[in-house]
Amino acid sequence: MKATDVEQKRFDKALDEIIDLFNNIENDIPIINYSDDVIENIDKAKKKYGKDVMNERINNVVGEMLSWLDLDDVELDGEETEGENEDE
């Protein structure tokens, strides 16, 4: 049995809803909470230079900055909770 156009559209809509539900099962917790100005500038840079270029550049900058910190004695046990060690 071949689906009619109406049935195909209903199926597509239902499939989109299932995918949306699946994508929202877990809450995404940001690693870093950027200010609104930084988010706006990142969005502008992604639009101008492309998402892949900006992902690479931001990762390079953040990686370099983190290399300045003495982190060798820190071990992560499983999943860290948001805000843990904020006051240290």
N, C-alpha and C positions, 0 to 999 in steps of 0.2 A: 504494500500500500504506500503510495506516494503522498507526502504531506502537502496540504494546500498552502498557499501563501500566508493565510491567517494562522494556520497551525505552526508554520515555520517561524513566524514572528513571535508567537506565544512561547515556543520552545526557546528561541534566542533570548527572549526577555527573562524566562525562568532560569536559563543557564547563567545569564549575567547576574541574576540575584543570588544564585548559589555561589558563584565565584566571589561576589562581594561579601557574602556572609563568611565564606572561608577566609578571605583576606582580613576580616575584622575579628577573627576568633581571639587572637592575642593582641593585647595593647602594646603598641610600640612605645618604649620608654627611651627618650633621647639620651645619648651618652653625655652630651653637652647642651645646656640650654642657652642658645644664642639670643642676644638682644634683637628686638624687632629691626633695628637699623642694619645689623649684620645680616640677618635673614634677607632683608630687602636687597642689600648689595650682592649677596650670593645669587639670588634669583636674577638680578640684572646681569651679573657676570655669566651665569649659565646661559642666558638668552643670547648674549653677545658672542661668547667664545665657545659655547657648547658644554653640555653636562659632563662629558668624559674628560675634557680638558680641565674643567674646574675641579672635578673630583680628584684628579691627579695632583693639581697644584695645591689644593687645600690639604690633601694628605701629606704632600711633601713638606709644607710649612709646619703643620702640626707635628709631624714626625720629627722634624729638626728641632722644634721647640722642646718636645719631650725628651730628646736626646741630651739636653742640657741638665735635666734633673737626675738626681741620684735615686734610681728606682731598683737597683740590683738587689736590695735587701727586702723588697716587698713581694709577697706571694699572694696570689688571688685564690681563695678557696671557693670553688664553685661560682655561683652567680652572686655578684655584689649587688646590694640594694641601692636604689637611687638615693643620692645624698649621703651615703656612708662616707665617713671620714671628711665631711665638709669642713668641720671646724679645726682640723689639724693643719 
